[in-house]
Amino acid sequence: MNRMTLAYLIQDEKWLMLLRNKKKNDINEGKWIGVGGKIEDGETPKQGIVREILEETGFVCKNPVFRGILYFQYEEKEI
C-alpha cells in the first residue's frame, strides 16, 4: 500500500486547487485536486505534506492540521 498525503490549502475562504493536466494516461486528468503526493521513506506524514506543499506551490507550511485518514481502492486497468 502506498502512503500518500493530501492537503487543501484555504485562506480567506478561498481554496488553492491544482489542475491535473500533465501526465499521460492519468485517471485524474482534467480534475481539480488538492496538494499532495507520496510520503518518502523515513518521512512522517507531517514531513511529507510540508515537503509536498513546498514543492508543488512554493508555500512554506509550518503547522498542517491532521484531519483524518483516507483509503482509496482502484481496480487495476491496463492503459
mmCIF file of the N, C-alpha and C atoms, coordinates in Angstrom:
data_MODEL
# 
_entry.id   MODEL 
# 
loop_
_atom_site.group_PDB 
_atom_site.id 
_atom_site.type_symbol 
_atom_site.label_atom_id 
_atom_site.label_alt_id 
_atom_site.label_comp_id 
_atom_site.label_asym_id 
_atom_site.label_entity_id 
_atom_site.label_seq_id 
_atom_site.pdbx_PDB_ins_code 
_atom_site.Cartn_x 
_atom_site.Cartn_y 
_atom_site.Cartn_z 
_atom_site.occupancy 
_atom_site.B_iso_or_equiv 
_atom_site.pdbx_formal_charge 
_atom_site.auth_seq_id 
_atom_site.auth_comp_id 
_atom_site.auth_asym_id 
_atom_site.auth_atom_id 
_atom_site.pdbx_PDB_model_num 
ATOM 1   N N  . MET A 1 1  ? 0.848   -1.176 0.000   1.00 0.00 ? 1  MET A N  1 
ATOM 2   C CA . MET A 1 1  ? 0.000   0.000  0.000   1.00 0.00 ? 1  MET A CA 1 
ATOM 3   C C  . MET A 1 1  ? 0.893   1.239  0.000   1.00 0.00 ? 1  MET A C  1 
ATOM 4   N N  . ASN A 1 2  ? 0.598   2.166  -0.887  1.00 0.00 ? 2  ASN A N  1 
ATOM 5   C CA . ASN A 1 2  ? 1.330   3.425  -0.941  1.00 0.00 ? 2  ASN A CA 1 
ATOM 6   C C  . ASN A 1 2  ? 0.813   4.373  0.126   1.00 0.00 ? 2  ASN A C  1 
ATOM 7   N N  . ARG A 1 3  ? 1.735   5.045  0.795   1.00 0.00 ? 3  ARG A N  1 
ATOM 8   C CA . ARG A 1 3  ? 1.350   6.084  1.747   1.00 0.00 ? 3  ARG A CA 1 
ATOM 9   C C  . ARG A 1 3  ? 1.426   7.421  1.029   1.00 0.00 ? 3  ARG A C  1 
ATOM 10  N N  . MET A 1 4  ? 0.351   8.171  1.115   1.00 0.00 ? 4  MET A N  1 
ATOM 11  C CA . MET A 1 4  ? 0.238   9.429  0.390   1.00 0.00 ? 4  MET A CA 1 
ATOM 12  C C  . MET A 1 4  ? -0.223  10.534 1.335   1.00 0.00 ? 4  MET A C  1 
ATOM 13  N N  . THR A 1 5  ? -0.014  11.770 0.916   1.00 0.00 ? 5  THR A N  1 
ATOM 14  C CA . THR A 1 5  ? -0.524  12.922 1.647   1.00 0.00 ? 5  THR A CA 1 
ATOM 15  C C  . THR A 1 5  ? -1.508  13.668 0.761   1.00 0.00 ? 5  THR A C  1 
ATOM 16  N N  . LEU A 1 6  ? -2.403  14.412 1.389   1.00 0.00 ? 6  LEU A N  1 
ATOM 17  C CA . LEU A 1 6  ? -3.348  15.246 0.655   1.00 0.00 ? 6  LEU A CA 1 
ATOM 18  C C  . LEU A 1 6  ? -3.703  16.431 1.529   1.00 0.00 ? 6  LEU A C  1 
ATOM 19  N N  . ALA A 1 7  ? -3.601  17.624 0.986   1.00 0.00 ? 7  ALA A N  1 
ATOM 20  C CA . ALA A 1 7  ? -3.915  18.830 1.748   1.00 0.00 ? 7  ALA A CA 1 
ATOM 21  C C  . ALA A 1 7  ? -4.780  19.758 0.903   1.00 0.00 ? 7  ALA A C  1 
ATOM 22  N N  . TYR A 1 8  ? -5.661  20.441 1.575   1.00 0.00 ? 8  TYR A N  1 
ATOM 23  C CA . TYR A 1 8  ? -6.448  21.501 0.956   1.00 0.00 ? 8  TYR A CA 1 
ATOM 24  C C  . TYR A 1 8  ? -6.031  22.802 1.619   1.00 0.00 ? 8  TYR A C  1 
ATOM 25  N N  . LEU A 1 9  ? -5.495  23.718 0.830   1.00 0.00 ? 9  LEU A N  1 
ATOM 26  C CA . LEU A 1 9  ? -4.999  24.982 1.351   1.00 0.00 ? 9  LEU A CA 1 
ATOM 27  C C  . LEU A 1 9  ? -6.104  26.023 1.248   1.00 0.00 ? 9  LEU A C  1 
ATOM 28  N N  . ILE A 1 10 ? -6.479  26.577 2.396   1.00 0.00 ? 10 ILE A N  1 
ATOM 29  C CA . ILE A 1 10 ? -7.596  27.515 2.469   1.00 0.00 ? 10 ILE A CA 1 
ATOM 30  C C  . ILE A 1 10 ? -7.122  28.790 3.156   1.00 0.00 ? 10 ILE A C  1 
ATOM 31  N N  . GLN A 1 11 ? -7.467  29.930 2.542   1.00 0.00 ? 11 GLN A N  1 
ATOM 32  C CA . GLN A 1 11 ? -7.176  31.227 3.148   1.00 0.00 ? 11 GLN A CA 1 
ATOM 33  C C  . GLN A 1 11 ? -8.255  32.199 2.714   1.00 0.00 ? 11 GLN A C  1 
ATOM 34  N N  . ASP A 1 12 ? -8.810  32.926 3.669   1.00 0.00 ? 12 ASP A N  1 
ATOM 35  C CA . ASP A 1 12 ? -9.858  33.909 3.385   1.00 0.00 ? 12 ASP A CA 1 
ATOM 36  C C  . ASP A 1 12 ? -11.001 33.301 2.571   1.00 0.00 ? 12 ASP A C  1 
ATOM 37  N N  . GLU A 1 13 ? -11.402 32.081 2.950   1.00 0.00 ? 13 GLU A N  1 
ATOM 38  C CA . GLU A 1 13 ? -12.493 31.355 2.301   1.00 0.00 ? 13 GLU A CA 1 
ATOM 39  C C  . GLU A 1 13 ? -12.220 31.058 0.825   1.00 0.00 ? 13 GLU A C  1 
ATOM 40  N N  . LYS A 1 14 ? -10.939 31.045 0.445   1.00 0.00 ? 14 LYS A N  1 
ATOM 41  C CA . LYS A 1 14 ? -10.525 30.688 -0.914  1.00 0.00 ? 14 LYS A CA 1 
ATOM 42  C C  . LYS A 1 14 ? -9.684  29.427 -0.826  1.00 0.00 ? 14 LYS A C  1 
ATOM 43  N N  . TRP A 1 15 ? -9.885  28.518 -1.778  1.00 0.00 ? 15 TRP A N  1 
ATOM 44  C CA . TRP A 1 15 ? -9.190  27.241 -1.820  1.00 0.00 ? 15 TRP A CA 1 
ATOM 45  C C  . TRP A 1 15 ? -8.180  27.237 -2.962  1.00 0.00 ? 15 TRP A C  1 
ATOM 46  N N  . LEU A 1 16 ? -6.976  26.757 -2.699  1.00 0.00 ? 16 LEU A N  1 
ATOM 47  C CA . LEU A 1 16 ? -5.976  26.576 -3.750  1.00 0.00 ? 16 LEU A CA 1 
ATOM 48  C C  . LEU A 1 16 ? -6.083  25.138 -4.242  1.00 0.00 ? 16 LEU A C  1 
ATOM 49  N N  . MET A 1 17 ? -6.405  24.972 -5.512  1.00 0.00 ? 17 MET A N  1 
ATOM 50  C CA . MET A 1 17 ? -6.536  23.641 -6.108  1.00 0.00 ? 17 MET A CA 1 
ATOM 51  C C  . MET A 1 17 ? -5.596  23.557 -7.311  1.00 0.00 ? 17 MET A C  1 
ATOM 52  N N  . LEU A 1 18 ? -5.179  22.346 -7.640  1.00 0.00 ? 18 LEU A N  1 
ATOM 53  C CA . LEU A 1 18 ? -4.295  22.109 -8.778  1.00 0.00 ? 18 LEU A CA 1 
ATOM 54  C C  . LEU A 1 18 ? -5.060  21.367 -9.865  1.00 0.00 ? 18 LEU A C  1 
ATOM 55  N N  . LEU A 1 19 ? -4.859  21.749 -11.113 1.00 0.00 ? 19 LEU A N  1 
ATOM 56  C CA . LEU A 1 19 ? -5.491  21.074 -12.244 1.00 0.00 ? 19 LEU A CA 1 
ATOM 57  C C  . LEU A 1 19 ? -4.550  20.006 -12.773 1.00 0.00 ? 19 LEU A C  1 
ATOM 58  N N  . ARG A 1 20 ? -5.012  18.749 -12.777 1.00 0.00 ? 20 ARG A N  1 
ATOM 59  C CA . ARG A 1 20 ? -4.194  17.645 -13.291 1.00 0.00 ? 20 ARG A CA 1 
ATOM 60  C C  . ARG A 1 20 ? -4.259  17.665 -14.814 1.00 0.00 ? 20 ARG A C  1 
ATOM 61  N N  . ASN A 1 21 ? -3.141  18.002 -15.455 1.00 0.00 ? 21 ASN A N  1 
ATOM 62  C CA . ASN A 1 21 ? -3.163  18.080 -16.913 1.00 0.00 ? 21 ASN A CA 1 
ATOM 63  C C  . ASN A 1 21 ? -1.818  17.746 -17.567 1.00 0.00 ? 21 ASN A C  1 
ATOM 64  N N  . LYS A 1 22 ? -0.870  17.169 -16.827 1.00 0.00 ? 22 LYS A N  1 
ATOM 65  C CA . LYS A 1 22 ? 0.447   16.946 -17.420 1.00 0.00 ? 22 LYS A CA 1 
ATOM 66  C C  . LYS A 1 22 ? 0.793   15.489 -17.678 1.00 0.00 ? 22 LYS A C  1 
ATOM 67  N N  . LYS A 1 23 ? 0.290   14.582 -16.856 1.00 0.00 ? 23 LYS A N  1 
ATOM 68  C CA . LYS A 1 23 ? 0.666   13.174 -17.008 1.00 0.00 ? 23 LYS A CA 1 
ATOM 69  C C  . LYS A 1 23 ? -0.183  12.496 -18.067 1.00 0.00 ? 23 LYS A C  1 
ATOM 70  N N  . LYS A 1 24 ? 0.439   11.619 -18.856 1.00 0.00 ? 24 LYS A N  1 
ATOM 71  C CA . LYS A 1 24 ? -0.310  10.839 -19.835 1.00 0.00 ? 24 LYS A CA 1 
ATOM 72  C C  . LYS A 1 24 ? -1.001  9.688  -19.125 1.00 0.00 ? 24 LYS A C  1 
ATOM 73  N N  . ASN A 1 25 ? -2.162  9.303  -19.613 1.00 0.00 ? 25 ASN A N  1 
ATOM 74  C CA . ASN A 1 25 ? -2.922  8.176  -19.060 1.00 0.00 ? 25 ASN A CA 1 
ATOM 75  C C  . ASN A 1 25 ? -3.195  8.334  -17.563 1.00 0.00 ? 25 ASN A C  1 
ATOM 76  N N  . ASP A 1 26 ? -3.574  9.524  -17.161 1.00 0.00 ? 26 ASP A N  1 
ATOM 77  C CA . ASP A 1 26 ? -3.834  9.848  -15.765 1.00 0.00 ? 26 ASP A CA 1 
ATOM 78  C C  . ASP A 1 26 ? -5.329  9.720  -15.490 1.00 0.00 ? 26 ASP A C  1 
ATOM 79  N N  . ILE A 1 27 ? -5.719  8.875  -14.530 1.00 0.00 ? 27 ILE A N  1 
ATOM 80  C CA . ILE A 1 27 ? -7.151  8.717  -14.239 1.00 0.00 ? 27 ILE A CA 1 
ATOM 81  C C  . ILE A 1 27 ? -7.755  9.989  -13.664 1.00 0.00 ? 27 ILE A C  1 
ATOM 82  N N  . ASN A 1 28 ? -6.910  10.905 -13.203 1.00 0.00 ? 28 ASN A N  1 
ATOM 83  C CA . ASN A 1 28 ? -7.393  12.176 -12.658 1.00 0.00 ? 28 ASN A CA 1 
ATOM 84  C C  . ASN A 1 28 ? -7.222  13.348 -13.624 1.00 0.00 ? 28 ASN A C  1 
ATOM 85  N N  . GLU A 1 29 ? -6.883  13.057 -14.869 1.00 0.00 ? 29 GLU A N  1 
ATOM 86  C CA . GLU A 1 29 ? -6.666  14.134 -15.841 1.00 0.00 ? 29 GLU A CA 1 
ATOM 87  C C  . GLU A 1 29 ? -7.910  15.008 -15.968 1.00 0.00 ? 29 GLU A C  1 
ATOM 88  N N  . GLY A 1 30 ? -7.682  16.318 -15.945 1.00 0.00 ? 30 GLY A N  1 
ATOM 89  C CA . GLY A 1 30 ? -8.778  17.272 -16.090 1.00 0.00 ? 30 GLY A CA 1 
ATOM 90  C C  . GLY A 1 30 ? -9.518  17.577 -14.800 1.00 0.00 ? 30 GLY A C  1 
ATOM 91  N N  . LYS A 1 31 ? -9.090  16.962 -13.702 1.00 0.00 ? 31 LYS A N  1 
ATOM 92  C CA . LYS A 1 31 ? -9.762  17.184 -12.416 1.00 0.00 ? 31 LYS A CA 1 
ATOM 93  C C  . LYS A 1 31 ? -8.978  18.188 -11.573 1.00 0.00 ? 31 LYS A C  1 
ATOM 94  N N  . TRP A 1 32 ? -9.701  18.910 -10.739 1.00 0.00 ? 32 TRP A N  1 
ATOM 95  C CA . TRP A 1 32 ? -9.092  19.821 -9.771  1.00 0.00 ? 32 TRP A CA 1 
ATOM 96  C C  . TRP A 1 32 ? -8.866  19.037 -8.487  1.00 0.00 ? 32 TRP A C  1 
ATOM 97  N N  . ILE A 1 33 ? -7.637  19.081 -7.977  1.00 0.00 ? 33 ILE A N  1 
ATOM 98  C CA . ILE A 1 33 ? -7.275  18.278 -6.814  1.00 0.00 ? 33 ILE A CA 1 
ATOM 99  C C  . ILE A 1 33 ? -6.567  19.134 -5.771  1.00 0.00 ? 33 ILE A C  1 
ATOM 100 N N  . GLY A 1 34 ? -6.432  18.579 -4.573  1.00 0.00 ? 34 GLY A N  1 
ATOM 101 C CA . GLY A 1 34 ? -5.642  19.217 -3.526  1.00 0.00 ? 34 GLY A CA 1 
ATOM 102 C C  . GLY A 1 34 ? -4.155  18.970 -3.768  1.00 0.00 ? 34 GLY A C  1 
ATOM 103 N N  . VAL A 1 35 ? -3.339  19.445 -2.870  1.00 0.00 ? 35 VAL A N  1 
ATOM 104 C CA . VAL A 1 35 ? -1.887  19.323 -2.940  1.00 0.00 ? 35 VAL A CA 1 
ATOM 105 C C  . VAL A 1 35 ? -1.472  18.050 -2.207  1.00 0.00 ? 35 VAL A C  1 
ATOM 106 N N  . GLY A 1 36 ? -0.506  17.339 -2.735  1.00 0.00 ? 36 GLY A N  1 
ATOM 107 C CA . GLY A 1 36 ? -0.022  16.165 -2.012  1.00 0.00 ? 36 GLY A CA 1 
ATOM 108 C C  . GLY A 1 36 ? 0.761   15.235 -2.891  1.00 0.00 ? 36 GLY A C  1 
ATOM 109 N N  . GLY A 1 37 ? 1.086   14.086 -2.331  1.00 0.00 ? 37 GLY A N  1 
ATOM 110 C CA . GLY A 1 37 ? 1.846   13.090 -3.070  1.00 0.00 ? 37 GLY A CA 1 
ATOM 111 C C  . GLY A 1 37 ? 2.349   12.008 -2.147  1.00 0.00 ? 37 GLY A C  1 
ATOM 112 N N  . LYS A 1 38 ? 3.294   11.241 -2.641  1.00 0.00 ? 38 LYS A N  1 
ATOM 113 C CA . LYS A 1 38 ? 3.822   10.100 -1.893  1.00 0.00 ? 38 LYS A CA 1 
ATOM 114 C C  . LYS A 1 38 ? 4.663   10.551 -0.698  1.00 0.00 ? 38 LYS A C  1 
ATOM 115 N N  . ILE A 1 39 ? 4.529   9.806  0.391   1.00 0.00 ? 39 ILE A N  1 
ATOM 116 C CA . ILE A 1 39 ? 5.390   10.005 1.553   1.00 0.00 ? 39 ILE A CA 1 
ATOM 117 C C  . ILE A 1 39 ? 6.662   9.210  1.293   1.00 0.00 ? 39 ILE A C  1 
ATOM 118 N N  . GLU A 1 40 ? 7.805   9.877  1.373   1.00 0.00 ? 40 GLU A N  1 
ATOM 119 C CA . GLU A 1 40 ? 9.077   9.220  1.091   1.00 0.00 ? 40 GLU A CA 1 
ATOM 120 C C  . GLU A 1 40 ? 9.515   8.373  2.277   1.00 0.00 ? 40 GLU A C  1 
ATOM 121 N N  . ASP A 1 41 ? 10.373  7.387  1.995   1.00 0.00 ? 41 ASP A N  1 
ATOM 122 C CA . ASP A 1 41 ? 10.913  6.525  3.053   1.00 0.00 ? 41 ASP A CA 1 
ATOM 123 C C  . ASP A 1 41 ? 11.553  7.388  4.142   1.00 0.00 ? 41 ASP A C  1 
ATOM 124 N N  . GLY A 1 42 ? 11.224  7.086  5.391   1.00 0.00 ? 42 GLY A N  1 
ATOM 125 C CA . GLY A 1 42 ? 11.800  7.810  6.520   1.00 0.00 ? 42 GLY A CA 1 
ATOM 126 C C  . GLY A 1 42 ? 11.046  9.078  6.904   1.00 0.00 ? 42 GLY A C  1 
ATOM 127 N N  . GLU A 1 43 ? 10.064  9.488  6.102   1.00 0.00 ? 43 GLU A N  1 
ATOM 128 C CA . GLU A 1 43 ? 9.279   10.686 6.401   1.00 0.00 ? 43 GLU A CA 1 
ATOM 129 C C  . GLU A 1 43 ? 8.056   10.337 7.229   1.00 0.00 ? 43 GLU A C  1 
ATOM 130 N N  . THR A 1 44 ? 7.671   11.257 8.088   1.00 0.00 ? 44 THR A N  1 
ATOM 131 C CA . THR A 1 44 ? 6.375   11.157 8.746   1.00 0.00 ? 44 THR A CA 1 
ATOM 132 C C  . THR A 1 44 ? 5.350   11.766 7.788   1.00 0.00 ? 44 THR A C  1 
ATOM 133 N N  . PRO A 1 45 ? 4.055   11.494 7.985   1.00 0.00 ? 45 PRO A N  1 
ATOM 134 C CA . PRO A 1 45 ? 3.051   12.155 7.151   1.00 0.00 ? 45 PRO A CA 1 
ATOM 135 C C  . PRO A 1 45 ? 3.156   13.686 7.204   1.00 0.00 ? 45 PRO A C  1 
ATOM 136 N N  . LYS A 1 46 ? 3.441   14.234 8.380   1.00 0.00 ? 46 LYS A N  1 
ATOM 137 C CA . LYS A 1 46 ? 3.577   15.694 8.502   1.00 0.00 ? 46 LYS A CA 1 
ATOM 138 C C  . LYS A 1 46 ? 4.750   16.203 7.676   1.00 0.00 ? 46 LYS A C  1 
ATOM 139 N N  . GLN A 1 47 ? 5.900   15.535 7.765   1.00 0.00 ? 47 GLN A N  1 
ATOM 140 C CA . GLN A 1 47 ? 7.056   15.936 6.961   1.00 0.00 ? 47 GLN A CA 1 
ATOM 141 C C  . GLN A 1 47 ? 6.748   15.828 5.475   1.00 0.00 ? 47 GLN A C  1 
ATOM 142 N N  . GLY A 1 48 ? 6.024   14.774 5.103   1.00 0.00 ? 48 GLY A N  1 
ATOM 143 C CA . GLY A 1 48 ? 5.677   14.574 3.702   1.00 0.00 ? 48 GLY A CA 1 
ATOM 144 C C  . GLY A 1 48 ? 4.790   15.676 3.155   1.00 0.00 ? 48 GLY A C  1 
ATOM 145 N N  . ILE A 1 49 ? 3.766   16.072 3.906   1.00 0.00 ? 49 ILE A N  1 
ATOM 146 C CA . ILE A 1 49 ? 2.869   17.099 3.386   1.00 0.00 ? 49 ILE A CA 1 
ATOM 147 C C  . ILE A 1 49 ? 3.537   18.468 3.356   1.00 0.00 ? 49 ILE A C  1 
ATOM 148 N N  . VAL A 1 50 ? 4.363   18.755 4.357   1.00 0.00 ? 50 VAL A N  1 
ATOM 149 C CA . VAL A 1 50 ? 5.093   20.030 4.343   1.00 0.00 ? 50 VAL A CA 1 
ATOM 150 C C  . VAL A 1 50 ? 5.982   20.097 3.109   1.00 0.00 ? 50 VAL A C  1 
ATOM 151 N N  . ARG A 1 51 ? 6.685   18.987 2.790   1.00 0.00 ? 51 ARG A N  1 
ATOM 152 C CA . ARG A 1 51 ? 7.554   18.941 1.607   1.00 0.00 ? 51 ARG A CA 1 
ATOM 153 C C  . ARG A 1 51 ? 6.743   19.068 0.327   1.00 0.00 ? 51 ARG A C  1 
ATOM 154 N N  . GLU A 1 52 ? 5.625   18.324 0.225   1.00 0.00 ? 52 GLU A N  1 
ATOM 155 C CA . GLU A 1 52 ? 4.805   18.375 -0.991  1.00 0.00 ? 52 GLU A CA 1 
ATOM 156 C C  . GLU A 1 52 ? 4.227   19.769 -1.220  1.00 0.00 ? 52 GLU A C  1 
ATOM 157 N N  . ILE A 1 53 ? 3.765   20.413 -0.161  1.00 0.00 ? 53 ILE A N  1 
ATOM 158 C CA . ILE A 1 53 ? 3.218   21.771 -0.305  1.00 0.00 ? 53 ILE A CA 1 
ATOM 159 C C  . ILE A 1 53 ? 4.296   22.714 -0.826  1.00 0.00 ? 53 ILE A C  1 
ATOM 160 N N  . LEU A 1 54 ? 5.504   22.621 -0.278  1.00 0.00 ? 54 LEU A N  1 
ATOM 161 C CA . LEU A 1 54 ? 6.603   23.467 -0.743  1.00 0.00 ? 54 LEU A CA 1 
ATOM 162 C C  . LEU A 1 54 ? 6.942   23.170 -2.201  1.00 0.00 ? 54 LEU A C  1 
ATOM 163 N N  . GLU A 1 55 ? 7.066   21.881 -2.553  1.00 0.00 ? 55 GLU A N  1 
ATOM 164 C CA . GLU A 1 55 ? 7.436   21.512 -3.920  1.00 0.00 ? 55 GLU A CA 1 
ATOM 165 C C  . GLU A 1 55 ? 6.384   21.943 -4.942  1.00 0.00 ? 55 GLU A C  1 
ATOM 166 N N  . GLU A 1 56 ? 5.107   21.768 -4.610  1.00 0.00 ? 56 GLU A N  1 
ATOM 167 C CA . GLU A 1 56 ? 4.053   21.997 -5.589  1.00 0.00 ? 56 GLU A CA 1 
ATOM 168 C C  . GLU A 1 56 ? 3.551   23.434 -5.638  1.00 0.00 ? 56 GLU A C  1 
ATOM 169 N N  . THR A 1 57 ? 3.740   24.203 -4.548  1.00 0.00 ? 57 THR A N  1 
ATOM 170 C CA . THR A 1 57 ? 3.183   25.554 -4.524  1.00 0.00 ? 57 THR A CA 1 
ATOM 171 C C  . THR A 1 57 ? 4.199   26.636 -4.211  1.00 0.00 ? 57 THR A C  1 
ATOM 172 N N  . GLY A 1 58 ? 5.309   26.268 -3.577  1.00 0.00 ? 58 GLY A N  1 
ATOM 173 C CA . GLY A 1 58 ? 6.283   27.259 -3.126  1.00 0.00 ? 58 GLY A CA 1 
ATOM 174 C C  . GLY A 1 58 ? 5.948   27.830 -1.759  1.00 0.00 ? 58 GLY A C  1 
ATOM 175 N N  . PHE A 1 59 ? 4.821   27.427 -1.177  1.00 0.00 ? 59 PHE A N  1 
ATOM 176 C CA . PHE A 1 59 ? 4.428   27.905 0.152   1.00 0.00 ? 59 PHE A CA 1 
ATOM 177 C C  . PHE A 1 59 ? 5.129   27.094 1.237   1.00 0.00 ? 59 PHE A C  1 
ATOM 178 N N  . VAL A 1 60 ? 5.505   27.768 2.323   1.00 0.00 ? 60 VAL A N  1 
ATOM 179 C CA . VAL A 1 60 ? 6.073   27.104 3.483   1.00 0.00 ? 60 VAL A CA 1 
ATOM 180 C C  . VAL A 1 60 ? 4.944   26.896 4.486   1.00 0.00 ? 60 VAL A C  1 
ATOM 181 N N  . CYS A 1 61 ? 4.631   25.646 4.770   1.00 0.00 ? 61 CYS A N  1 
ATOM 182 C CA . CYS A 1 61 ? 3.562   25.290 5.702   1.00 0.00 ? 61 CYS A CA 1 
ATOM 183 C C  . CYS A 1 61 ? 4.212   24.872 7.017   1.00 0.00 ? 61 CYS A C  1 
ATOM 184 N N  . LYS A 1 62 ? 3.926   25.600 8.085   1.00 0.00 ? 62 LYS A N  1 
ATOM 185 C CA . LYS A 1 62 ? 4.566   25.310 9.362   1.00 0.00 ? 62 LYS A CA 1 
ATOM 186 C C  . LYS A 1 62 ? 3.737   24.402 10.254  1.00 0.00 ? 62 LYS A C  1 
ATOM 187 N N  . ASN A 1 63 ? 2.439   24.518 10.210  1.00 0.00 ? 63 ASN A N  1 
ATOM 188 C CA . ASN A 1 63 ? 1.580   23.745 11.110  1.00 0.00 ? 63 ASN A CA 1 
ATOM 189 C C  . ASN A 1 63 ? 0.388   23.139 10.389  1.00 0.00 ? 63 ASN A C  1 
ATOM 190 N N  . PRO A 1 64 ? 0.605   22.108 9.573   1.00 0.00 ? 64 PRO A N  1 
ATOM 191 C CA . PRO A 1 64 ? -0.548  21.460 8.945   1.00 0.00 ? 64 PRO A CA 1 
ATOM 192 C C  . PRO A 1 64 ? -1.410  20.803 10.021  1.00 0.00 ? 64 PRO A C  1 
ATOM 193 N N  . VAL A 1 65 ? -2.710  20.798 9.798   1.00 0.00 ? 65 VAL A N  1 
ATOM 194 C CA . VAL A 1 65 ? -3.644  20.220 10.765  1.00 0.00 ? 65 VAL A CA 1 
ATOM 195 C C  . VAL A 1 65 ? -4.125  18.870 10.243  1.00 0.00 ? 65 VAL A C  1 
ATOM 196 N N  . PHE A 1 66 ? -3.859  17.820 11.003  1.00 0.00 ? 66 PHE A N  1 
ATOM 197 C CA . PHE A 1 66 ? -4.285  16.474 10.631  1.00 0.00 ? 66 PHE A CA 1 
ATOM 198 C C  . PHE A 1 66 ? -5.799  16.380 10.761  1.00 0.00 ? 66 PHE A C  1 
ATOM 199 N N  . ARG A 1 67 ? -6.467  15.886 9.708   1.00 0.00 ? 67 ARG A N  1 
ATOM 200 C CA . ARG A 1 67 ? -7.925  15.775 9.713   1.00 0.00 ? 67 ARG A CA 1 
ATOM 201 C C  . ARG A 1 67 ? -8.421  14.342 9.621   1.00 0.00 ? 67 ARG A C  1 
ATOM 202 N N  . GLY A 1 68 ? -7.582  13.418 9.191   1.00 0.00 ? 68 GLY A N  1 
ATOM 203 C CA . GLY A 1 68 ? -8.037  12.041 9.119   1.00 0.00 ? 68 GLY A CA 1 
ATOM 204 C C  . GLY A 1 68 ? -7.250  11.234 8.117   1.00 0.00 ? 68 GLY A C  1 
ATOM 205 N N  . ILE A 1 69 ? -7.685  9.987  7.963   1.00 0.00 ? 69 ILE A N  1 
ATOM 206 C CA . ILE A 1 69 ? -7.055  9.044  7.042   1.00 0.00 ? 69 ILE A CA 1 
ATOM 207 C C  . ILE A 1 69 ? -8.078  8.631  5.998   1.00 0.00 ? 69 ILE A C  1 
ATOM 208 N N  . LEU A 1 70 ? -7.660  8.635  4.734   1.00 0.00 ? 70 LEU A N  1 
ATOM 209 C CA . LEU A 1 70 ? -8.497  8.183  3.624   1.00 0.00 ? 70 LEU A CA 1 
ATOM 210 C C  . LEU A 1 70 ? -7.890  6.927  3.032   1.00 0.00 ? 70 LEU A C  1 
ATOM 211 N N  . TYR A 1 71 ? -8.737  6.009  2.635   1.00 0.00 ? 71 TYR A N  1 
ATOM 212 C CA . TYR A 1 71 ? -8.296  4.815  1.929   1.00 0.00 ? 71 TYR A CA 1 
ATOM 213 C C  . TYR A 1 71 ? -8.963  4.803  0.565   1.00 0.00 ? 71 TYR A C  1 
ATOM 214 N N  . PHE A 1 72 ? -8.176  4.623  -0.487  1.00 0.00 ? 72 PHE A N  1 
ATOM 215 C CA . PHE A 1 72 ? -8.688  4.546  -1.859  1.00 0.00 ? 72 PHE A CA 1 
ATOM 216 C C  . PHE A 1 72 ? -8.367  3.177  -2.404  1.00 0.00 ? 72 PHE A C  1 
ATOM 217 N N  . GLN A 1 73 ? -9.301  2.630  -3.118  1.00 0.00 ? 73 GLN A N  1 
ATOM 218 C CA . GLN A 1 73 ? -9.079  1.343  -3.771  1.00 0.00 ? 73 GLN A CA 1 
ATOM 219 C C  . GLN A 1 73 ? -9.431  1.506  -5.245  1.00 0.00 ? 73 GLN A C  1 
ATOM 220 N N  . TYR A 1 74 ? -8.481  1.203  -6.107  1.00 0.00 ? 74 TYR A N  1 
ATOM 221 C CA . TYR A 1 74 ? -8.693  1.310  -7.542  1.00 0.00 ? 74 TYR A CA 1 
ATOM 222 C C  . TYR A 1 74 ? -8.615  -0.077 -8.145  1.00 0.00 ? 74 TYR A C  1 
ATOM 223 N N  . GLU A 1 75 ? -9.442  -0.333 -9.110  1.00 0.00 ? 75 GLU A N  1 
ATOM 224 C CA . GLU A 1 75 ? -9.323  -1.571 -9.882  1.00 0.00 ? 75 GLU A CA 1 
ATOM 225 C C  . GLU A 1 75 ? -8.164  -1.367 -10.850 1.00 0.00 ? 75 GLU A C  1 
ATOM 226 N N  . GLU A 1 76 ? -7.320  -2.351 -10.935 1.00 0.00 ? 76 GLU A N  1 
ATOM 227 C CA . GLU A 1 76 ? -6.187  -2.244 -11.850 1.00 0.00 ? 76 GLU A CA 1 
ATOM 228 C C  . GLU A 1 76 ? -6.681  -2.376 -13.285 1.00 0.00 ? 76 GLU A C  1 
ATOM 229 N N  . LYS A 1 77 ? -6.312  -1.404 -14.114 1.00 0.00 ? 77 LYS A N  1 
ATOM 230 C CA . LYS A 1 77 ? -6.690  -1.426 -15.522 1.00 0.00 ? 77 LYS A CA 1 
ATOM 231 C C  . LYS A 1 77 ? -5.445  -1.179 -16.350 1.00 0.00 ? 77 LYS A C  1 
ATOM 232 N N  . GLU A 1 78 ? -5.353  -1.866 -17.454 1.00 0.00 ? 78 GLU A N  1 
ATOM 233 C CA . GLU A 1 78 ? -4.247  -1.587 -18.369 1.00 0.00 ? 78 GLU A CA 1 
ATOM 234 C C  . GLU A 1 78 ? -4.600  -0.374 -19.185 1.00 0.00 ? 78 GLU A C  1 
ATOM 235 N N  . ILE A 1 79 ? -3.634  0.512  -19.331 1.00 0.00 ? 79 ILE A N  1 
ATOM 236 C CA . ILE A 1 79 ? -3.855  1.737  -20.119 1.00 0.00 ? 79 ILE A CA 1 
ATOM 237 C C  . ILE A 1 79 ? -2.947  1.723  -21.324 1.00 0.00 ? 79 ILE A C  1 
# 
